[in-house]
Amino acid sequence: MKTMLKKLNSLIGKAYDAENFHCYHFIESVLPVPKLKDVHVDTALNDISKYKDLFVEIDSPVDFCIVLLGDKHIGIHYNGGIYHNDKDGVRYESMRVMKMKYKGFKWFLYPPQS
């Protein structure tokens, strides 16, 4: 887990790029999820909700789980906040701040836990 946290923190400040480094690219650079180019290649980059079928939904967040924010944004939960990448680049924000920005949160695990 320290390795994953180190990786997350090393990406803070990395610039958003709609074609090459959006929120799903951020997720795939940290977690062992399928590469974007290998799944749903015909899916619009801003339709992240289609990727949720790759994951198993859980009832409440755990550290390093995937978070679907609204319908079109995705991040990684850690210690009461969310690491994510949008037009302002990669950063970590508290749940209090994120609740002001997004309606609804869904929590997911990958790889699916048995």
N, C-alpha and C positions, 0 to 999 in steps of 0.2 A: 504493500500500500504506500510506503514511503516513496517508491519509485514512481508510482502513478501521480502522487501529489507533486513530486519534483517536476515531472513532465508537464502537468497542468500549469504550475507556476512559471516554468520556462517559456510557456506560450503567451503569458500575459503581455499585452501590448502588440502582439503580432497583428498586422493589418488585415482587415476583411477584404476579400476579393470575390465578387459574385460568381466568377467562373472557376476559380482555382482554390479558394479557401473561404467557404461560407460555413455556416454552423454545422452541417453534416461532415464536411471535411475536417473540422475541428474535432468532432467526436471520433472520427476514424483515425485521427493522429494520436489519440490517447487510449482508446478502448479497442479490444479485438473484435470489432464489428465488421460485417462485410463491406468491402470497398464500394463506394458509390458507383464507380464505373462498371461493377459486376452485377448490380441489381437495379432494376427499374431505369434502365438507361433512357427510356422514352419519357420519364417523368420530369416535369418542370422543376428546376432547382428550388423554387420557392414553395413547393408542395411537399414539405417534410412530413406531413401527416401520413403520407403513403408508406413511409418507412417504418411506422410504428408496428406494422405487421411482422417485422423481423424480430421484435422483442416481446417479452412477457410482462404484462402489466402487473404491478404490485400495488397494494393499498396505501402504503406510506413510504416516504423516502428513506433510503439507506445511503451511506456514503458511497460515492462513485456510481450511483445509479444514473440512468438517463432520464432527463426531464423533458417532456413535451410541454412547451409554453404556448398556450392558445392552440392554434392549428398549424402555424407555419414556422415555428422556431424550436430549437432543441439545444439542450445544454447538459451539464453534468453536475449533479448535486454533491455538495460536500459541506459538512459541518454547519448546517443551517443556512447555506447560501448556494449560489449557482455560478459555475464557470460557464461562460457562453461567448459566442462570437457573432457580432452583428456589425452594422456600418461603423460603429465606434471602435471596432477591434476586439480582441480577446480580453476579457476581464472577469473578475469575481465580484458578485453583488449579493447582498443579503436578501433573504426571502422578503423582508419588509419592503425593500426597494422593488424587488421583482413583482410583488403583488400589486404595486402601484402601476406597473407597466403592462402586465398581462392578466387576462381573465382565464382562469382555469389552469391547473397543472395536473399532468398525469405522469406517473412514475413507472419506469421500466427497467428490467434487467436484461443484460446480454453478456455472455451467452445465457440462454435460459437455464435457470437453476431448477434441479429436480427435487 
